[in-house]
């Protein structure tokens, strides 16, 4: 369900992938970010930068090409030369990561660029909301469907009125073109998660201790299976004090049945009783 942070999440979908969010992905990230106004979406940005879709989209591209793609996704034009050199140099030096670039470029938009990204985010939000049947939700996946949605969203610019960008006829036509009914073979997987424990260590340790969860599928998948994960607040340990909050995705490749997720533990010299960290896992085939 849409909340105050839906536009910020949609903006990340637009910036990274040039497309509107899929219904299940948007719902998941809304639950991770929460409903508090202006909540921190940096975990979403980091997860997108490490996702299989990001790697497939930008594999083999230079830093210049990646930055150009981000500008095209957000504003519909290439970066100016000073901007391109600035961000590319920072990436090359390792002074900044791509999730920081996306956040700062999007957040620093002015004048016509600000109009363009606002129009795109509004259009993307309307598009995702229009995926309101099972056939549409399932159909909006795969290379062909995503390409059609990207083409539609690329047409939303700073000089495109929102009425034109999301007009009923154009929107319905696009939704129809990307959601051709598909036959999906139902595959159910059972995910087992280990219950790790670790001695937290001290704040002076050079390397933080890791709480490593072993994830196991009950059978080998025939295609990629994505597991979403996020730390929560229901455990007795406190994020930011006892451990670093984390959220993201683990992709099981075809034939792969085991993977790991680690949560960094914050050490100190205080004598404490045992504490627990709550982590939620959900499988998306």
C-alpha positions in Angstrom: 0.0 0.0 0.0 1.4 3.4 -1.0 2.7 5.6 1.8 4.7 8.8 2.3 7.9 7.0 1.1 6.5 5.5 -2.1 7.8 8.4 -4.3 11.3 8.0 -2.9 11.3 4.3 -3.6 9.9 4.9 -7.1 12.6 7.4 -7.7 15.2 4.7 -7.1 13.5 2.4 -9.5 13.5 5.1 -12.1 17.2 6.2 -11.4 18.7 2.7 -11.4 16.5 0.8 -13.9 14.5 3.4 -15.9 11.2 1.7 -15.2 8.3 1.8 -12.8 8.4 -0.5 -9.8 6.7 -3.9 -10.0 3.9 -4.3 -7.5 5.5 -6.9 -5.3 8.9 -5.2 -5.2 7.3 -1.8 -4.3 5.3 -3.4 -1.5 8.3 -5.2 -0.1 10.5 -2.1 0.0 7.6 0.0 1.5 7.5 -2.5 4.3 11.3 -2.3 4.8 11.4 1.5 4.8 8.2 1.9 6.9 5.6 4.6 7.0 7.4 7.4 8.8 7.6 10.5 6.6 11.0 11.1 5.0 12.4 7.7 6.2 15.9 6.7 5.2 15.9 4.8 1.9 19.7 4.3 1.7 19.3 0.6 2.4 17.1 0.3 -0.7 19.6 2.2 -2.8 22.4 -0.1 -1.7 20.3 -3.2 -2.3 19.5 -2.0 -5.8 23.2 -1.4 -6.6 23.9 -5.0 -5.6 20.9 -6.5 -7.3 20.9 -9.0 -10.2 19.0 -6.5 -12.3 21.6 -3.8 -11.7 24.4 -6.2 -12.6 22.6 -7.4 -15.7 21.9 -3.8 -16.8 25.3 -2.3 -16.2 27.6 -5.3 -16.6 30.8 -4.3 -18.5 30.0 -0.6 -18.7 32.5 2.1 -17.8 31.9 4.5 -15.0 31.1 7.2 -17.6 28.5 5.0 -19.2 26.8 4.1 -15.9 26.6 7.8 -14.9 25.2 8.7 -18.3 22.5 6.0 -17.9 21.5 7.3 -14.5 21.1 10.8 -16.0 19.1 9.5 -18.9 16.9 7.5 -16.6 16.3 10.5 -14.2 16.2 13.5 -16.6 16.1 12.2 -20.2 19.4 13.7 -21.1 23.2 13.1 -20.8 25.1 14.8 -18.0 27.1 17.9 -18.7 30.8 17.4 -19.1 31.8 18.8 -15.7 29.2 16.7 -13.9 30.2 13.6 -15.8 33.9 14.1 -14.9 33.2 14.9 -11.3 31.1 11.8 -10.6 33.3 9.5 -12.8 36.5 10.6 -11.0 34.9 10.0 -7.6 33.8 6.5 -8.6 37.2 5.7 -10.2 39.0 6.8 -7.0 36.7 4.7 -4.8 35.7 7.9 -2.9 32.0 7.2 -3.5 29.8 4.3 -4.5 27.1 4.2 -7.2 24.3 4.2 -4.6 25.7 7.6 -3.3 25.9 8.9 -6.8 22.3 8.0 -7.6 21.0 9.5 -4.3 23.0 12.8 -4.7 22.3 13.3 -8.4 18.6 12.7 -7.9 18.5 14.8 -4.7 20.3 17.7 -6.3 18.0 18.1 -9.4 16.9 21.7 -10.1 14.7 23.6 -12.6 13.8 21.4 -15.7 15.6 18.4 -14.3 13.6 18.5 -11.1 10.4 18.8 -13.2 11.4 15.8 -15.3 12.2 13.5 -12.4 9.0 14.6 -10.5 7.0 13.8 -13.7 8.6 10.4 -14.1 8.1 9.5 -10.5 4.4 10.5 -10.6 3.9 8.5 -13.9 5.7 5.5 -12.5 3.6 5.5 -9.4 0.4 5.6 -11.4 1.7 2.8 -13.6 2.4 0.5 -10.7 -1.0 1.3 -9.2 -2.6 0.2 -12.5 -1.1 -3.3 -12.1 -4.2 -4.3 -10.2 -5.0 -7.8 -11.5 -3.1 -11.1 -11.0 -2.4 -11.3 -14.8 -1.0 -7.8 -14.9 1.2 -8.3 -11.7 2.6 -11.6 -13.1 2.9 -10.3 -16.6 5.1 -7.3 -15.7 8.3 -9.3 -15.6 10.9 -10.4 -18.1 13.0 -8.5 -20.7 10.2 -7.7 -23.1 7.8 -6.4 -20.5 10.4 -4.3 -18.8 11.7 -2.8 -22.0 8.1 -1.7 -23.0 7.7 0.0 -19.7 11.1 1.7 -20.0 10.2 3.0 -23.4 6.9 4.5 -22.1 8.6 6.1 -19.1 11.4 7.6 -21.2 8.7 9.6 -23.0 7.8 11.4 -19.8 10.0 14.5 -19.7 10.1 18.0 -18.2 7.9 19.4 -21.0 5.3 16.5 -20.8 2.3 17.4 -18.8 1.4 14.9 -16.1 -2.1 14.6 -17.7 -0.4 13.5 -20.9 2.1 11.3 -19.2 -0.5 9.3 -17.3 -3.5 9.7 -19.6 -5.9 6.7 -19.3 -5.6 5.6 -22.9 -1.8 5.8 -23.1 -1.4 4.2 -19.7 -3.8 1.3 -20.3 -2.2 0.6 -23.7 1.2 0.4 -22.0 0.0 -1.8 -19.2 -1.6 -4.1 -21.7 1.5 -4.3 -23.8 3.7 -5.3 -20.9 1.3 -7.7 -19.2 0.4 -10.2 -21.8 -1.1 -13.1 -19.8 1.5 -15.7 -19.2 1.3 -19.3 -17.9 3.3 -19.6 -14.8 4.2 -23.0 -13.5 3.7 -22.9 -9.7 6.9 -23.8 -7.9 7.0 -23.8 -4.1 10.2 -23.7 -2.2 10.8 -24.1 1.5 13.5 -21.9 2.9 15.4 -23.0 6.0 17.5 -20.5 7.9 20.1 -21.4 10.5 20.1 -19.8 14.0 23.7 -18.5 14.3 25.3 -17.0 17.4 28.5 -15.1 18.0 30.4 -13.4 20.8 30.1 -9.8 19.9 33.7 -8.8 20.6 35.0 -5.3 21.6 34.6 -1.9 19.9 38.4 -1.9 19.4 38.4 -5.0 17.2 39.8 -4.3 13.8 37.1 -6.3 12.1 33.5 -6.5 13.4 32.1 -9.9 14.2 29.5 -11.2 11.8 26.3 -13.0 12.5 26.1 -15.3 9.5 22.8 -16.9 8.5 22.9 -20.0 6.3 19.9 -20.1 3.9 18.9 -23.4 2.3 16.3 -24.2 -0.3 14.6 -27.6 0.0 15.2 -28.2 -3.7 17.4 -26.9 -6.5 15.6 -24.2 -8.5 15.5 -24.4 -12.3 15.7 -20.6 -12.6 16.9 -17.8 -10.3 15.1 -17.4 -7.0 15.4 -14.2 -5.0 15.2 -14.1 -1.2 14.6 -10.7 0.3 15.9 -10.0 3.8 15.7 -7.2 6.4 16.6 -6.8 10.0 13.8 -5.8 12.3 13.1 -4.3 15.7 11.4 -7.3 17.4 14.6 -8.8 18.7 16.2 -7.8 22.0 19.2 -6.3 20.3 19.1 -2.7 19.1 20.0 -1.6 15.6 22.8 1.0 15.6 23.9 0.0 19.1 24.2 -3.8 19.0 24.2 -4.4 15.3 24.1 -2.6 11.9 20.7 -2.7 10.3 20.7 -4.5 6.9 18.3 -5.2 4.1 18.8 -6.5 0.6 18.4 -9.5 -1.7 20.2 -12.9 -2.2 19.8 -14.5 -5.6 20.0 -18.3 -5.8 21.1 -19.2 -9.3 19.6 -22.2 -11.1 20.8 -25.3 -9.3 22.0 -23.4 -6.2 20.5 -24.5 -2.8 22.6 -22.7 -0.3 23.6 -19.1 0.4 24.6 -16.8 3.3 23.5 -13.5 4.7 25.7 -11.7 7.3 24.7 -9.0 9.9 27.6 -7.0 11.4 27.7 -7.0 15.2 28.8 -3.9 17.1 31.1 -4.8 19.9 31.6 -3.2 23.3 33.2 -4.0 26.6 30.0 -3.9 28.6 29.0 -7.2 30.2 25.5 -8.1 28.9 23.1 -11.0 28.8 22.5 -12.8 25.5 20.5 -10.7 22.9 18.7 -11.6 19.7 18.6 -10.1 16.3 15.3 -10.4 14.3 15.8 -10.9 10.5 12.9 -11.5 8.1 13.4 -13.6 5.0 10.9 -14.0 2.1 11.3 -16.0 -1.1 10.4 -14.6 -4.5 10.8 -17.1 -7.3 
